[in-house]
Amino acid sequence: MYISRIIKILLLIICGIVFYCLFLPKSYDVLPFEEREGTQYWQLKTGSRIGYTKIESQIQEKKSPIIYLHGGPGGRIKDVEIETLAPLSALGHDLYFYDQIGSGHSDRLKDIKEYTVKRHKEDLEAIVELIGNQKVIIIGQSWGSLLAINFLQDHSDKVEQMIITGPGPILPIDPNLKNVKAPDSLQLKAPKFSNKEGNQKAYTARNKLIMKWAYLFGKKLAKDKEVDDFFTYLNEELSKSTTCDGTGINRYTGGAGYYTHIMTVKSFYEVPNQKEKLKTISTPVLLIKGQCDNQAWGYTKEYLELLPHSKLEVIKNTGHNLFSGNRAQYYQLVKHFLD
């Protein structure tokens, strides 16, 4: 009788611990999201309400506008990206920096199943239409490069030039490319830290359950505020792998969107294979890769093989985060390519 009572008490304690770990909301010691002064909004025909910053050129005879696609999925526009690229307006380009749906200043969707590569592409198509120019220039960073290429495959007539930085894999992902060795002449090297270390430190049983629940049922198990704060915390850990030695990165401010991240990644496997189209596209493409970029060389190699008018530049002593590395060289490469 006494032993059975102890067993019952232990079971209650275990159930309480499980309930606490899996179902009670968590808070994270992260910097809050700060609204950017001067933010404007598009209400797109796709249903997305998108926040953006426009840097307008004061040159009378303007050139094609530049659209910047941030990383992620689920990332947001950072001040350093605007500050670094804003001087391009002196060349005659208007610049548009927008937060993709589900992150930053843009709306969060109630139905998280709507966060897909297809939705992001349709938003970009609507934005290009709203801007109204015959052609645009697209700069895509990391995940933004995947989105940029997905757009280019169907709208090469609308893209004057494209710049791919920190190239991620072209969709659908070819897993064999992950192990392709880079030529010794490029002197590429692995960063000191890996994403695996950051994931292991940040993820708990609750976070994993939230992710699996979204994957399996397309539903939110926790509110956007909690999961977005977790994503900010996670990104702080993952950022160590975006530089050569894990240093030189400021703390992340809030604003990244976790549900748009995990559901968009899930949709990677739904993207049709249109890679053969790229071989016929004449759009000039500049690829910029950090020497310590944590993205596999094979992914960059695929761009160079598929795009007939592409070229590669490698920035030494710089990782996946080109804005915390040699920003001056990054800007000069972009400027020279556009000028």
C-alpha positions in Angstrom: 0.0 0.0 0.0 2.8 2.4 0.9 4.8 1.5 -2.2 1.8 2.0 -4.5 1.2 5.5 -3.0 4.9 6.4 -3.7 4.6 5.2 -7.3 1.4 7.3 -7.8 3.2 10.4 -6.4 6.2 9.8 -8.7 3.9 9.4 -11.7 2.1 12.7 -10.8 5.5 14.4 -10.5 6.6 13.0 -13.9 3.4 14.0 -15.5 3.7 17.5 -14.0 7.2 17.9 -15.4 6.2 16.7 -18.8 3.2 19.1 -18.8 5.4 22.0 -17.7 8.1 21.2 -20.4 5.7 20.6 -23.3 2.6 22.8 -22.7 3.4 25.9 -20.6 4.5 28.9 -22.6 8.1 29.9 -22.3 9.8 33.3 -22.3 13.2 34.2 -23.7 15.7 36.9 -22.7 15.9 38.5 -26.2 15.8 42.0 -27.5 12.4 43.2 -28.6 11.3 44.1 -32.1 11.8 47.7 -32.9 9.7 49.3 -35.6 11.7 51.2 -38.2 10.9 54.8 -38.7 9.6 55.6 -42.1 8.3 52.1 -42.7 5.6 52.0 -45.5 3.1 49.2 -46.3 1.8 47.4 -49.4 -1.5 45.6 -49.4 -0.8 43.0 -52.0 -3.4 41.3 -54.2 -2.2 38.0 -52.7 -3.7 39.2 -49.3 -0.3 39.9 -47.8 0.3 43.2 -45.9 4.0 43.9 -46.3 6.1 46.4 -44.5 9.0 47.9 -46.5 11.6 50.7 -46.5 12.2 52.6 -49.7 15.5 54.5 -50.4 14.7 56.9 -53.2 17.3 58.0 -55.6 17.6 61.8 -56.2 19.0 61.3 -59.7 16.7 62.6 -62.4 17.3 59.9 -64.9 16.7 56.8 -62.9 17.9 53.3 -63.5 16.1 50.0 -62.7 15.0 49.8 -59.1 16.7 47.3 -56.7 14.7 44.8 -54.6 16.5 43.2 -51.7 15.4 39.8 -50.5 16.5 39.0 -46.9 17.6 35.6 -45.5 15.7 33.1 -43.5 13.0 31.9 -44.3 11.5 34.0 -41.5 14.3 36.5 -41.3 13.7 40.3 -41.6 15.4 43.4 -43.0 18.2 44.6 -40.7 19.4 48.2 -40.4 22.9 47.2 -41.5 21.6 45.9 -44.8 19.9 49.2 -45.5 22.9 51.2 -44.4 25.3 49.2 -46.5 23.3 49.3 -49.7 21.6 52.7 -49.5 24.5 54.5 -51.3 23.5 52.6 -54.5 20.8 55.2 -54.8 23.5 57.7 -55.9 23.8 55.6 -59.0 20.2 56.2 -59.9 18.5 53.2 -58.3 15.5 53.3 -56.0 16.0 50.6 -53.4 13.2 48.5 -51.8 13.8 46.5 -48.6 10.8 44.5 -47.5 10.0 42.0 -44.7 8.6 38.9 -46.2 5.1 37.7 -45.0 5.2 36.4 -41.5 8.2 38.4 -40.2 9.3 41.9 -39.3 6.8 44.6 -40.1 4.7 42.3 -42.2 1.6 40.5 -41.1 1.5 37.1 -39.5 -0.9 34.7 -41.1 -3.6 32.9 -39.1 -3.3 29.8 -41.3 0.3 28.8 -41.2 -0.1 26.4 -44.0 -0.1 29.4 -46.3 3.5 30.1 -45.6 5.1 28.5 -48.7 7.7 29.2 -51.3 4.8 29.7 -53.7 3.3 32.4 -51.5 6.6 34.2 -51.2 7.1 34.1 -54.9 3.5 35.4 -55.6 4.2 38.2 -53.1 7.4 39.1 -55.0 5.5 39.0 -58.3 2.9 41.4 -56.9 5.6 43.7 -55.6 7.4 43.9 -58.9 4.0 44.7 -60.5 3.3 47.4 -58.0 6.7 49.1 -58.4 5.8 49.3 -62.1 9.1 49.3 -63.8 9.8 47.3 -66.9 12.8 45.6 -65.3 14.1 45.3 -61.8 17.4 44.3 -60.2 17.2 41.7 -57.4 19.7 41.1 -54.6 19.1 37.8 -52.7 20.9 36.8 -49.5 20.9 33.2 -48.4 17.3 32.0 -48.5 16.6 35.2 -50.5 18.8 33.7 -53.2 16.5 30.6 -53.4 13.5 33.0 -53.7 15.3 35.1 -56.3 16.1 32.1 -58.5 12.6 30.8 -58.2 11.3 34.1 -59.5 13.9 34.3 -62.3 12.9 30.9 -63.7 9.5 32.3 -64.7 10.2 36.0 -65.1 13.7 36.5 -66.6 12.3 39.1 -68.9 11.7 41.3 -65.8 15.1 40.9 -64.2 17.9 43.2 -65.6 20.6 41.9 -63.2 20.7 39.6 -60.2 23.1 39.4 -57.3 23.2 36.2 -55.2 25.0 36.5 -51.9 25.7 33.6 -49.5 24.2 31.2 -52.0 21.8 28.7 -50.7 20.7 25.6 -52.6 18.5 26.0 -55.8 15.2 24.3 -55.2 14.4 21.5 -55.3 17.6 20.7 -53.2 20.0 18.1 -54.7 21.4 16.4 -51.5 24.4 15.1 -53.5 25.7 18.7 -53.7 26.3 19.0 -50.0 29.5 16.9 -50.2 31.1 18.4 -53.3 34.6 19.5 -52.6 35.6 23.1 -53.6 38.7 23.7 -55.7 41.8 24.4 -53.7 42.4 27.6 -55.6 39.3 29.2 -53.9 40.9 28.7 -50.5 37.5 28.1 -48.9 37.4 27.0 -45.3 34.8 25.9 -42.7 33.7 28.3 -40.0 34.7 27.5 -36.4 31.1 26.9 -35.3 28.3 24.9 -37.1 24.5 25.2 -37.1 24.3 21.8 -35.4 25.9 23.3 -32.3 23.4 26.2 -32.2 20.4 23.9 -32.7 21.5 21.6 -30.0 21.9 24.4 -27.5 18.6 26.2 -28.3 16.0 23.5 -28.9 14.1 22.0 -26.0 11.4 19.3 -26.0 8.7 22.0 -26.2 10.3 23.7 -29.2 10.6 20.4 -31.0 6.9 19.6 -30.2 5.8 23.0 -31.6 7.7 22.4 -34.8 6.4 18.8 -35.3 2.9 19.9 -34.5 3.1 22.6 -37.2 4.6 20.1 -39.7 2.1 17.4 -39.1 -1.1 19.3 -38.5 -0.4 22.8 -40.0 -1.5 24.4 -36.6 0.0 26.7 -34.0 0.7 25.0 -30.7 2.0 28.3 -29.3 1.4 32.0 -30.0 3.5 33.9 -32.5 5.1 36.0 -29.7 6.5 33.0 -28.0 7.8 31.2 -31.1 9.2 34.4 -32.6 11.1 35.2 -29.4 12.5 31.6 -29.5 13.5 32.1 -33.1 15.4 35.3 -32.1 17.2 33.3 -29.4 17.9 30.5 -31.9 19.3 32.9 -34.4 21.7 34.4 -31.9 23.1 30.9 -31.4 23.1 30.1 -35.2 24.8 33.4 -35.9 28.1 32.0 -34.6 28.3 29.9 -37.7 27.9 32.8 -40.0 31.4 34.3 -39.4 34.8 32.7 -39.6 35.5 32.5 -35.9 32.1 33.1 -34.3 32.8 36.7 -33.3 31.9 40.1 -34.6 28.1 39.7 -34.4 25.8 42.0 -32.4 22.8 40.7 -30.4 19.7 40.0 -32.5 16.7 42.2 -32.1 13.3 40.6 -32.4 11.1 40.4 -35.5 12.0 37.2 -37.1 9.0 34.8 -37.8 9.3 31.2 -36.7 6.1 29.8 -38.3 6.9 31.3 -41.7 10.4 29.7 -41.3 9.4 26.2 -40.5 6.4 26.0 -42.9 8.3 27.6 -45.8 11.2 25.1 -45.3 8.6 22.3 -45.3 7.4 23.6 -48.7 10.8 23.3 -50.2 9.9 19.7 -51.2 6.8 20.9 -53.1 8.7 23.2 -55.5 8.7 21.8 -59.1 12.1 21.3 -60.8 12.6 24.0 -63.3 16.4 24.1 -63.3 16.7 23.4 -67.0 15.1 26.8 -67.6 18.1 28.5 -66.1 20.4 27.3 -68.8 18.5 29.5 -71.4 18.5 32.7 -69.3 20.7 35.6 -70.4 20.4 37.6 -67.2 23.8 38.6 -65.8 24.2 37.1 -62.3 26.9 37.9 -59.7 27.6 35.4 -57.0 29.3 36.6 -53.8 30.5 34.0 -51.2 32.4 34.5 -48.0 35.5 32.4 -47.6 34.1 30.8 -44.5 30.5 30.5 -45.8 28.7 27.7 -44.0 26.7 26.9 -47.1 28.1 23.9 -49.1 30.3 24.7 -52.1 28.2 22.4 -54.3 25.2 24.7 -54.0 27.3 27.6 -55.4 28.7 25.3 -58.1 25.2 24.5 -59.3 24.5 28.2 -59.9 27.7 28.6 -62.0 26.9 25.5 -64.0 23.2 26.4 -64.7 23.4 30.1 -65.3 25.4 30.9 -68.5 26.1 34.5 -67.6 27.1 34.1 -64.0 30.4 34.9 -62.2 31.8 34.3 -58.7 33.6 36.5 -56.2 34.9 35.3 -52.9 35.5 37.6 -50.0 38.3 36.5 -47.7 38.0 36.3 -43.9 34.3 36.6 -44.2 31.5 34.1 -43.5 27.9 33.7 -44.5 27.1 37.0 -42.9 28.7 39.3 -45.4 27.6 42.4 -43.4 29.7 41.4 -40.4 32.7 40.6 -42.6 34.4 42.9 -45.2 31.4 45.2 -45.8 33.4 47.6 -47.9 34.5 44.9 -50.3 31.0 43.5 -50.5 29.6 46.9 -51.4 32.3 47.6 -54.0 31.6 44.3 -55.7 27.9 45.1 -55.9 28.5 48.6 -57.1 31.0 47.6 -59.7 28.6 44.9 -61.1 25.7 47.4 -61.3 27.7 50.4 -62.6 
